[in-house]
Amino acid sequence: MILISHRGNLNGKQPDNENSPDYIWRAIQAGYNVEVDIWFVDGKFKLGHDEPTYDFPFELFENHFSKLWLHCKNVEAMVALNEFPNQHLLNYFWHQEDDITLTSKGYIWAYPGKQPIKNSIAVMPELNKDDLTKAIGICSDYIENHEK
């Protein structure tokens, strides 16, 4: 099972810390993949949920690209990642309230409440007590509650 920390959260929402570089590092060091919200503004990548808040630390790309699930928050981020050198190594996607979307690596990213879907990533399954029997991964604010 792929275990993905939602915005760096491990055991509940912490809006003041979400998407901050230190918070993301902490989740990676705890052994989890991390879904991060990424923007591209004025020629730079930024992190943040509702707005571009933090500078993007490129050490994340360089050292931990395989653990990052990059949720593009504006069209410019999607285009910039699609043109990024070695973009084929990155796993990025765009979604809002779509039932499912495909990531650049071909994973099915399923909106909360849409399970069971074979070979999908179940997003926030705790919200709807989703059936996870067909999922290959979970993205949650409470990822520590799921077995490694």
N, C-alpha and C positions, 0 to 999 in steps of 0.2 A: 504494500500500500504506500503510495506517495503521500507524504504529509507536508502540507503547505500552510505556513503561518500567514494569516491575512494581515498585511501591512506591518508585520513584525509582532503582532499580538500572539501571546502564548497561552494565557489563561484569562481571557476577557478583554474587552475593548479598553484602550487607553488612548483616546483621541489626541491628547497633547503630545504623545510619543510616536504615533503611527507615521510610518514612512520616513522617520528621521534616520540618518545613516547609522547612528549608534544603536538604535533599536533594531534595525535590520541585521547589523552585525551580530547582535546578541542572539537573535533567532537562528542565524546560520551557525553560530558557535554551539548552540544547543542541539544542532543536528537536523534542523528543518530546512526545507525549501521555503522561499518567501515570495508572496505576491506583493508587488510594489506598484504604486501609482506613479506613472512617469509622464512628464510633459516635455514639449520642445518649444521653447520661447526665446526669441531674440538670438537664435543660433546656438542655444545651450539646452542640455537636458537638465530637468529639475524633477524633484520628488514632491509629492503632496497630494492629498485627496481632493479637496474642493478647489485648490489653487496651487500653483507652483510655489513651494515654500522653501525647499532645501536644494542646495547645489548637489548634483549627482556625483557621488564619489566613484571615479572611473576604476578604482581598485576593485569595485564590485564586478564590473564587466571582466576585468583582467583575471581576477582570482576566483570568482564564484559565479560566473555566467551560467553554469549548469544548474545552479540552485535558485535562480531568479525566474519569476513569472512576471513579465513586464506588462502591466495593464495600461495601455495607452489612454490618456485622458483627453487628448486633443488629436485632431487629424494630423497635425504637423509632427507629432511624436511617432505616429504610425509610419508616415512617409520617411522621416529621418531614420528610423530603425530599419526600414526596408532598404535604405540606401547605405546603411552603416557597413564599414569594412567587416568582413566575416560575419555578416548578419545571419548567415545560415546556422551559426552556433547559438544564437539567441532565441529565447522562447518568449514571444510577445503576441499580444492580441488586443482587440477592441471589442467592448460589449457595453451595453447599457442594460436593457431589460429583455434582451433576446432570450428565448428559451435555451438556446445553445449557441456557441460560437466555436470556431476552430482556431487553435493557436498556430503560430508559424511552424511549430514542430508537429502539428497534426493531432494534438490532444483535443478532445471534446470537453469544453468548459461549460458546465451546465448551471443555469440560474437556480437559485434556491427554490426548492419545492418541485423540481422537475424529475426527480429520481423515481424509479431506477432506470438508468441508461447504461447500457453495456459499454465498458472501457472508457468511462467518463471521469472527470474530476467533479466531485460533488461540492458545490460551494455553499458554505454555511448550512450544513445539513441539520444542525441543531434547531434552526428556526422552524422547520416543518417536520421534524422527526423523520427525515428522509430514509428510505430503504437503501442501504449502501451495498447490498449484496452484489451488484453488478459494477460498482464503481472501482476504478483502479487508484483513485486518489481522493483526498479530502482537503479543502481549503477552509480554514476556520479561525475565528478569534480565540477559540478554545482548543487549539491543536494539541496541547499537552494532555487533554482528556482522551485522545485517541492513541492506541498502542503503536509503538514504533515497529 
